[in-house]
């Protein structure tokens, strides 16, 4: 059996379009079709339905699973050999949301690149579910994923989950917006919500809502509060909803990570951050670093993982005030550099 044919079959399975796959791989359609035909001849069964549109046959599903398995084992073997030979180059495929990618790389990339300047970091900006799928099928080596409360029940037995941070979610609202809708009661509402905000107490406000993982988590709070929010804006992009918040157009929701990523927008004294409550507890989303249990971790993969763990450990210790005024960030680089060992 030709391993290259399995590779091409994997690629065709991604697009289910011979023309698109051939163009993407810079090979001819005939060459690609020949590799698929070679596998079908070897197994003496069709692997693809050609009509009405390209799709995997039942046998094709098994061949794809085997192809993914072989691909993962081949990468493991290559990484083991490179570590044995002390070769400090390679490829690290990392997945996370756009926001988290921007945040972590701005703090750890310099240290990582100093140690492994020949390692290519290939980044995929995906949501948590797509990151999980990509780790499982072997197209990513490491990924950051988020879970709701009790999300551990859905852990996949093929993966390792490294807990990074329980990230608190905050209701973000300006003084001006509170005073506009609550008048003389705004001051008392701020005082009462300092340690935890119940959404039913903010039902008069318009909201900039999120239709992503964090937004689905926040929906639990609205259900508990028993009202439907007045939606001023709806987006999956935290920077967009935060813009409505910091300009006093609507209340919005943020986390430490989002505030750190867009720190210049939040460095004002008239913005309030109230920890959001659900079932009398501060609402958190759990962030994990994941990889396959059977994936060999090269030296550079271990260092990248450790930098991520150290980074989230550090920011997890900071209060929102320390983040906003950047008091706690001054020692971050030194902490990462001194604590990181391979």
C-alpha beads as a LAMMPS data file, in Angstrom:
LAMMPS data file: protein, C-alpha beads

342 atoms
341 bonds

1 atom types
1 bond types

-500.0 500.0 xlo xhi
-500.0 500.0 ylo yhi
-500.0 500.0 zlo zhi

Masses

1 110.0

Atoms # bond

1 1 1 0.000 0.000 0.000
2 1 1 1.190 3.506 -0.860
3 1 1 1.037 5.939 2.072
4 1 1 0.816 8.836 -0.348
5 1 1 -2.455 7.461 -1.710
6 1 1 -3.878 7.421 1.810
7 1 1 -2.781 11.035 2.234
8 1 1 -4.538 12.079 -0.965
9 1 1 -7.655 10.178 0.088
10 1 1 -7.674 12.141 3.368
11 1 1 -7.467 15.391 1.444
12 1 1 -10.288 14.439 -0.934
13 1 1 -12.449 13.549 2.083
14 1 1 -12.024 17.111 3.396
15 1 1 -13.436 18.780 0.280
16 1 1 -15.428 15.989 -1.388
17 1 1 -14.563 17.769 -4.605
18 1 1 -11.785 16.428 -6.842
19 1 1 -11.235 19.726 -8.658
20 1 1 -11.028 21.758 -5.451
21 1 1 -8.662 19.280 -3.777
22 1 1 -6.394 19.035 -6.823
23 1 1 -6.145 22.820 -7.055
24 1 1 -5.443 23.107 -3.339
25 1 1 -2.657 20.508 -3.512
26 1 1 -1.250 21.844 -6.811
27 1 1 -1.558 18.505 -8.593
28 1 1 -3.581 17.447 -11.621
29 1 1 -7.059 16.006 -11.253
30 1 1 -5.876 12.917 -13.108
31 1 1 -3.053 12.308 -10.626
32 1 1 -5.450 12.661 -7.725
33 1 1 -8.021 10.355 -9.330
34 1 1 -5.305 7.776 -10.007
35 1 1 -4.414 7.629 -6.314
36 1 1 -8.056 7.106 -5.344
37 1 1 -8.426 4.425 -8.035
38 1 1 -5.286 2.707 -6.745
39 1 1 -6.838 2.355 -3.282
40 1 1 -10.148 1.168 -4.705
41 1 1 -8.337 -1.475 -6.777
42 1 1 -6.315 -2.583 -3.765
43 1 1 -9.397 -3.023 -1.564
44 1 1 -11.535 -4.175 -4.496
45 1 1 -14.421 -1.905 -3.525
46 1 1 -15.549 1.676 -4.268
47 1 1 -14.480 4.220 -1.655
48 1 1 -16.415 7.152 -3.099
49 1 1 -19.923 7.630 -4.409
50 1 1 -19.530 9.678 -7.597
51 1 1 -23.222 10.581 -8.010
52 1 1 -25.320 12.580 -7.331
53 1 1 -22.367 14.240 -5.609
54 1 1 -19.071 13.011 -4.215
55 1 1 -19.385 11.269 -0.827
56 1 1 -17.699 8.487 1.112
57 1 1 -18.998 4.955 0.836
58 1 1 -19.285 2.766 3.921
59 1 1 -15.904 1.266 3.025
60 1 1 -14.543 4.757 2.429
61 1 1 -15.385 5.744 6.003
62 1 1 -13.190 2.907 7.291
63 1 1 -10.353 3.761 4.910
64 1 1 -10.500 7.394 6.050
65 1 1 -10.328 6.308 9.694
66 1 1 -7.317 4.119 8.894
67 1 1 -5.699 6.937 6.906
68 1 1 -6.044 9.290 9.872
69 1 1 -4.545 6.636 12.156
70 1 1 -1.574 6.065 9.855
71 1 1 -1.028 9.807 9.453
72 1 1 -0.948 10.311 13.232
73 1 1 1.490 7.433 13.719
74 1 1 3.733 8.734 10.950
75 1 1 3.872 12.179 12.569
76 1 1 4.632 10.577 15.931
77 1 1 7.486 8.568 14.431
78 1 1 8.944 11.603 12.677
79 1 1 8.843 13.645 15.887
80 1 1 10.465 10.840 17.899
81 1 1 13.261 10.527 15.351
82 1 1 13.832 14.278 15.319
83 1 1 14.055 14.369 19.118
84 1 1 16.521 11.465 19.086
85 1 1 18.645 13.307 16.530
86 1 1 18.291 16.576 18.483
87 1 1 16.798 18.308 15.462
88 1 1 15.246 21.576 16.635
89 1 1 12.913 22.091 13.697
90 1 1 9.449 20.848 12.917
91 1 1 5.786 21.771 12.626
92 1 1 3.363 22.590 15.443
93 1 1 -0.315 22.822 14.516
94 1 1 -2.247 24.876 17.057
95 1 1 -5.934 25.730 17.185
96 1 1 -7.868 28.333 19.173
97 1 1 -10.290 31.203 18.705
98 1 1 -9.000 34.381 17.081
99 1 1 -9.140 36.231 20.395
100 1 1 -7.255 33.620 22.413
101 1 1 -4.703 33.124 19.678
102 1 1 -3.965 36.859 19.623
103 1 1 -3.786 36.994 23.404
104 1 1 -1.473 34.073 24.100
105 1 1 0.860 34.549 21.146
106 1 1 1.466 38.187 22.026
107 1 1 2.963 36.996 25.316
108 1 1 4.592 33.619 24.605
109 1 1 5.664 33.707 20.955
110 1 1 8.921 35.575 21.539
111 1 1 10.133 33.085 24.159
112 1 1 9.083 30.116 22.058
113 1 1 10.728 31.458 18.900
114 1 1 13.977 32.188 20.737
115 1 1 14.217 28.544 21.777
116 1 1 12.894 26.988 18.567
117 1 1 13.409 29.452 15.700
118 1 1 13.117 26.719 13.065
119 1 1 9.732 25.411 14.184
120 1 1 6.820 26.438 11.981
121 1 1 3.740 27.366 13.992
122 1 1 0.671 26.653 11.882
123 1 1 -2.405 28.294 13.406
124 1 1 -6.062 27.447 12.839
125 1 1 -8.617 29.902 14.233
126 1 1 -11.564 27.696 15.123
127 1 1 -14.299 27.517 17.734
128 1 1 -14.080 24.932 20.506
129 1 1 -16.099 22.228 18.759
130 1 1 -14.073 22.482 15.558
131 1 1 -10.856 22.408 17.604
132 1 1 -12.036 19.205 19.292
133 1 1 -12.872 17.625 15.948
134 1 1 -9.514 18.653 14.489
135 1 1 -7.593 17.200 17.433
136 1 1 -9.541 13.949 17.154
137 1 1 -8.923 13.571 13.421
138 1 1 -5.253 14.478 13.782
139 1 1 -5.197 17.756 11.860
140 1 1 -4.172 19.703 14.996
141 1 1 -1.550 18.876 17.628
142 1 1 -2.709 21.231 20.399
143 1 1 -5.821 23.319 20.911
144 1 1 -7.543 25.565 23.441
145 1 1 -11.191 24.706 24.083
146 1 1 -13.926 26.020 26.368
147 1 1 -16.560 24.122 28.322
148 1 1 -19.738 25.125 30.125
149 1 1 -20.236 24.109 33.721
150 1 1 -20.117 20.318 34.088
151 1 1 -18.626 20.086 30.619
152 1 1 -16.268 17.392 31.894
153 1 1 -19.110 14.919 31.357
154 1 1 -18.466 15.236 27.630
155 1 1 -14.716 14.569 27.721
156 1 1 -13.511 12.245 24.965
157 1 1 -11.517 9.257 26.221
158 1 1 -9.006 9.610 23.371
159 1 1 -7.860 13.061 24.518
160 1 1 -5.843 14.559 27.344
161 1 1 -7.431 17.642 28.921
162 1 1 -5.157 20.035 30.819
163 1 1 -7.165 22.512 32.869
164 1 1 -5.835 26.041 32.368
165 1 1 -8.266 28.447 33.999
166 1 1 -11.789 28.881 35.325
167 1 1 -12.416 32.206 33.665
168 1 1 -14.986 34.436 35.326
169 1 1 -17.530 36.198 33.133
170 1 1 -18.285 39.839 33.930
171 1 1 -21.185 42.140 33.182
172 1 1 -19.569 45.287 31.779
173 1 1 -21.545 48.546 31.973
174 1 1 -20.588 52.221 32.081
175 1 1 -21.629 54.645 34.807
176 1 1 -23.449 56.722 32.208
177 1 1 -25.607 53.827 31.034
178 1 1 -26.503 52.856 34.597
179 1 1 -27.471 56.418 35.458
180 1 1 -29.533 56.744 32.272
181 1 1 -31.696 53.736 33.107
182 1 1 -31.556 53.677 36.920
183 1 1 -31.104 57.322 37.875
184 1 1 -30.479 57.853 41.581
185 1 1 -30.648 54.074 42.182
186 1 1 -27.544 53.465 40.051
187 1 1 -25.115 54.046 42.908
188 1 1 -26.831 51.510 45.156
189 1 1 -27.031 48.990 42.302
190 1 1 -23.281 49.305 41.731
191 1 1 -22.576 48.761 45.403
192 1 1 -24.889 45.749 45.605
193 1 1 -23.395 44.133 42.492
194 1 1 -19.716 44.637 43.231
195 1 1 -19.208 41.058 44.418
196 1 1 -21.750 39.545 42.050
197 1 1 -24.409 40.704 39.597
198 1 1 -27.849 39.164 39.193
199 1 1 -29.193 39.921 35.753
200 1 1 -32.740 40.495 36.987
201 1 1 -31.409 43.654 38.672
202 1 1 -30.233 44.975 35.289
203 1 1 -33.315 44.131 33.224
204 1 1 -33.908 47.758 32.146
205 1 1 -30.623 47.906 30.233
206 1 1 -30.101 47.161 26.543
207 1 1 -27.527 44.424 25.931
208 1 1 -24.875 43.663 23.330
209 1 1 -25.244 39.891 23.111
210 1 1 -22.875 37.146 22.004
211 1 1 -23.909 34.246 19.790
212 1 1 -20.858 32.104 20.535
213 1 1 -19.806 29.658 23.282
214 1 1 -19.621 32.405 25.891
215 1 1 -23.012 33.722 24.813
216 1 1 -24.608 30.309 25.241
217 1 1 -23.164 30.165 28.750
218 1 1 -24.633 33.593 29.560
219 1 1 -28.047 32.438 28.316
220 1 1 -28.300 30.323 31.478
221 1 1 -28.220 33.542 33.509
222 1 1 -31.019 35.152 31.501
223 1 1 -33.101 32.007 31.898
224 1 1 -32.554 32.119 35.650
225 1 1 -33.384 35.849 35.747
226 1 1 -36.650 35.189 33.948
227 1 1 -36.592 37.934 31.326
228 1 1 -35.723 38.366 27.663
229 1 1 -33.002 40.990 27.153
230 1 1 -33.451 44.052 24.976
231 1 1 -30.829 43.297 22.333
232 1 1 -28.968 46.325 20.983
233 1 1 -26.406 44.225 19.100
234 1 1 -25.702 40.550 18.401
235 1 1 -22.324 39.210 17.287
236 1 1 -19.935 36.308 17.780
237 1 1 -17.085 38.834 17.980
238 1 1 -16.260 40.026 21.503
239 1 1 -14.534 43.133 20.202
240 1 1 -17.735 44.254 18.485
241 1 1 -19.988 43.718 21.507
242 1 1 -17.360 45.304 23.767
243 1 1 -17.399 48.415 21.584
244 1 1 -21.084 48.873 22.401
245 1 1 -20.234 48.379 26.073
246 1 1 -17.345 50.811 26.415
247 1 1 -19.231 53.499 24.463
248 1 1 -22.150 53.262 26.843
249 1 1 -24.596 52.071 24.188
250 1 1 -25.387 48.752 25.867
251 1 1 -24.260 46.435 28.626
252 1 1 -21.895 43.724 27.406
253 1 1 -20.111 40.655 28.738
254 1 1 -16.367 40.163 29.030
255 1 1 -13.761 37.826 30.485
256 1 1 -10.211 38.431 31.650
257 1 1 -8.956 37.141 28.317
258 1 1 -11.101 39.505 26.266
259 1 1 -10.184 42.505 28.424
260 1 1 -6.483 41.643 28.143
261 1 1 -6.786 41.268 24.376
262 1 1 -8.481 44.642 23.904
263 1 1 -7.005 46.350 26.982
264 1 1 -6.811 49.836 25.444
265 1 1 -10.617 49.929 25.128
266 1 1 -11.194 49.275 28.823
267 1 1 -8.674 51.557 30.546
268 1 1 -11.275 53.985 31.858
269 1 1 -12.521 54.734 35.349
270 1 1 -16.199 54.916 34.388
271 1 1 -16.492 51.256 33.329
272 1 1 -17.809 48.743 35.846
273 1 1 -17.059 45.015 35.867
274 1 1 -19.562 42.989 37.869
275 1 1 -18.951 39.223 38.271
276 1 1 -21.970 37.476 36.762
277 1 1 -23.890 35.152 39.083
278 1 1 -25.660 31.902 38.288
279 1 1 -27.116 29.743 41.069
280 1 1 -25.455 32.098 43.583
281 1 1 -22.006 31.357 42.154
282 1 1 -19.812 33.436 39.857
283 1 1 -20.272 32.142 36.319
284 1 1 -17.114 30.726 34.765
285 1 1 -16.133 29.092 31.529
286 1 1 -13.455 26.437 31.799
287 1 1 -10.530 26.602 29.406
288 1 1 -8.520 23.466 28.592
289 1 1 -5.452 22.645 26.554
290 1 1 -6.089 19.401 24.690
291 1 1 -4.136 16.866 22.638
292 1 1 -4.539 13.240 21.662
293 1 1 -3.351 10.714 24.241
294 1 1 -1.529 8.768 21.544
295 1 1 0.193 11.875 20.148
296 1 1 3.926 11.996 20.826
297 1 1 4.846 15.391 22.259
298 1 1 8.098 16.702 20.821
299 1 1 10.369 18.960 22.849
300 1 1 9.006 22.075 21.163
301 1 1 5.417 20.924 21.696
302 1 1 6.138 20.419 25.391
303 1 1 7.621 23.901 25.681
304 1 1 4.691 25.504 23.883
305 1 1 2.291 23.639 26.180
306 1 1 4.169 24.706 29.284
307 1 1 4.177 28.342 28.193
308 1 1 0.406 28.190 27.735
309 1 1 -0.064 26.615 31.162
310 1 1 2.173 29.206 32.821
311 1 1 0.442 32.075 31.047
312 1 1 -3.056 31.109 32.139
313 1 1 -1.865 30.277 35.650
314 1 1 -0.460 33.792 35.917
315 1 1 -3.499 35.678 34.646
316 1 1 -5.776 33.462 36.720
317 1 1 -4.192 34.949 39.837
318 1 1 -4.858 38.542 38.786
319 1 1 -7.890 40.556 39.775
320 1 1 -9.761 42.538 37.145
321 1 1 -8.425 45.764 38.685
322 1 1 -4.845 44.522 38.285
323 1 1 -5.553 43.677 34.661
324 1 1 -7.240 46.990 33.844
325 1 1 -4.445 49.056 35.345
326 1 1 -1.821 46.575 34.080
327 1 1 -0.262 46.450 37.545
328 1 1 -0.023 42.674 37.550
329 1 1 1.332 42.223 34.030
330 1 1 4.751 43.728 34.644
331 1 1 6.177 40.445 35.920
332 1 1 4.602 38.149 33.330
333 1 1 7.519 37.913 30.897
334 1 1 10.003 37.252 33.683
335 1 1 7.693 34.607 35.153
336 1 1 7.338 32.803 31.840
337 1 1 11.063 32.926 31.112
338 1 1 12.268 31.821 34.533
339 1 1 9.707 29.115 35.148
340 1 1 9.730 27.434 31.759
341 1 1 11.667 24.200 31.644
342 1 1 11.627 21.455 29.064

Bonds

1 1 1 2
2 1 2 3
3 1 3 4
4 1 4 5
5 1 5 6
6 1 6 7
7 1 7 8
8 1 8 9
9 1 9 10
10 1 10 11
11 1 11 12
12 1 12 13
13 1 13 14
14 1 14 15
15 1 15 16
16 1 16 17
17 1 17 18
18 1 18 19
19 1 19 20
20 1 20 21
21 1 21 22
22 1 22 23
23 1 23 24
24 1 24 25
25 1 25 26
26 1 26 27
27 1 27 28
28 1 28 29
29 1 29 30
30 1 30 31
31 1 31 32
32 1 32 33
33 1 33 34
34 1 34 35
35 1 35 36
36 1 36 37
37 1 37 38
38 1 38 39
39 1 39 40
40 1 40 41
41 1 41 42
42 1 42 43
43 1 43 44
44 1 44 45
45 1 45 46
46 1 46 47
47 1 47 48
48 1 48 49
49 1 49 50
50 1 50 51
51 1 51 52
52 1 52 53
53 1 53 54
54 1 54 55
55 1 55 56
56 1 56 57
57 1 57 58
58 1 58 59
59 1 59 60
60 1 60 61
61 1 61 62
62 1 62 63
63 1 63 64
64 1 64 65
65 1 65 66
66 1 66 67
67 1 67 68
68 1 68 69
69 1 69 70
70 1 70 71
71 1 71 72
72 1 72 73
73 1 73 74
74 1 74 75
75 1 75 76
76 1 76 77
77 1 77 78
78 1 78 79
79 1 79 80
80 1 80 81
81 1 81 82
82 1 82 83
83 1 83 84
84 1 84 85
85 1 85 86
86 1 86 87
87 1 87 88
88 1 88 89
89 1 89 90
90 1 90 91
91 1 91 92
92 1 92 93
93 1 93 94
94 1 94 95
95 1 95 96
96 1 96 97
97 1 97 98
98 1 98 99
99 1 99 100
100 1 100 101
101 1 101 102
102 1 102 103
103 1 103 104
104 1 104 105
105 1 105 106
106 1 106 107
107 1 107 108
108 1 108 109
109 1 109 110
110 1 110 111
111 1 111 112
112 1 112 113
113 1 113 114
114 1 114 115
115 1 115 116
116 1 116 117
117 1 117 118
118 1 118 119
119 1 119 120
120 1 120 121
121 1 121 122
122 1 122 123
123 1 123 124
124 1 124 125
125 1 125 126
126 1 126 127
127 1 127 128
128 1 128 129
129 1 129 130
130 1 130 131
131 1 131 132
132 1 132 133
133 1 133 134
134 1 134 135
135 1 135 136
136 1 136 137
137 1 137 138
138 1 138 139
139 1 139 140
140 1 140 141
141 1 141 142
142 1 142 143
143 1 143 144
144 1 144 145
145 1 145 146
146 1 146 147
147 1 147 148
148 1 148 149
149 1 149 150
150 1 150 151
151 1 151 152
152 1 152 153
153 1 153 154
154 1 154 155
155 1 155 156
156 1 156 157
157 1 157 158
158 1 158 159
159 1 159 160
160 1 160 161
161 1 161 162
162 1 162 163
163 1 163 164
164 1 164 165
165 1 165 166
166 1 166 167
167 1 167 168
168 1 168 169
169 1 169 170
170 1 170 171
171 1 171 172
172 1 172 173
173 1 173 174
174 1 174 175
175 1 175 176
176 1 176 177
177 1 177 178
178 1 178 179
179 1 179 180
180 1 180 181
181 1 181 182
182 1 182 183
183 1 183 184
184 1 184 185
185 1 185 186
186 1 186 187
187 1 187 188
188 1 188 189
189 1 189 190
190 1 190 191
191 1 191 192
192 1 192 193
193 1 193 194
194 1 194 195
195 1 195 196
196 1 196 197
197 1 197 198
198 1 198 199
199 1 199 200
200 1 200 201
201 1 201 202
202 1 202 203
203 1 203 204
204 1 204 205
205 1 205 206
206 1 206 207
207 1 207 208
208 1 208 209
209 1 209 210
210 1 210 211
211 1 211 212
212 1 212 213
213 1 213 214
214 1 214 215
215 1 215 216
216 1 216 217
217 1 217 218
218 1 218 219
219 1 219 220
220 1 220 221
221 1 221 222
222 1 222 223
223 1 223 224
224 1 224 225
225 1 225 226
226 1 226 227
227 1 227 228
228 1 228 229
229 1 229 230
230 1 230 231
231 1 231 232
232 1 232 233
233 1 233 234
234 1 234 235
235 1 235 236
236 1 236 237
237 1 237 238
238 1 238 239
239 1 239 240
240 1 240 241
241 1 241 242
242 1 242 243
243 1 243 244
244 1 244 245
245 1 245 246
246 1 246 247
247 1 247 248
248 1 248 249
249 1 249 250
250 1 250 251
251 1 251 252
252 1 252 253
253 1 253 254
254 1 254 255
255 1 255 256
256 1 256 257
257 1 257 258
258 1 258 259
259 1 259 260
260 1 260 261
261 1 261 262
262 1 262 263
263 1 263 264
264 1 264 265
265 1 265 266
266 1 266 267
267 1 267 268
268 1 268 269
269 1 269 270
270 1 270 271
271 1 271 272
272 1 272 273
273 1 273 274
274 1 274 275
275 1 275 276
276 1 276 277
277 1 277 278
278 1 278 279
279 1 279 280
280 1 280 281
281 1 281 282
282 1 282 283
283 1 283 284
284 1 284 285
285 1 285 286
286 1 286 287
287 1 287 288
288 1 288 289
289 1 289 290
290 1 290 291
291 1 291 292
292 1 292 293
293 1 293 294
294 1 294 295
295 1 295 296
296 1 296 297
297 1 297 298
298 1 298 299
299 1 299 300
300 1 300 301
301 1 301 302
302 1 302 303
303 1 303 304
304 1 304 305
305 1 305 306
306 1 306 307
307 1 307 308
308 1 308 309
309 1 309 310
310 1 310 311
311 1 311 312
312 1 312 313
313 1 313 314
314 1 314 315
315 1 315 316
316 1 316 317
317 1 317 318
318 1 318 319
319 1 319 320
320 1 320 321
321 1 321 322
322 1 322 323
323 1 323 324
324 1 324 325
325 1 325 326
326 1 326 327
327 1 327 328
328 1 328 329
329 1 329 330
330 1 330 331
331 1 331 332
332 1 332 333
333 1 333 334
334 1 334 335
335 1 335 336
336 1 336 337
337 1 337 338
338 1 338 339
339 1 339 340
340 1 340 341
341 1 341 342
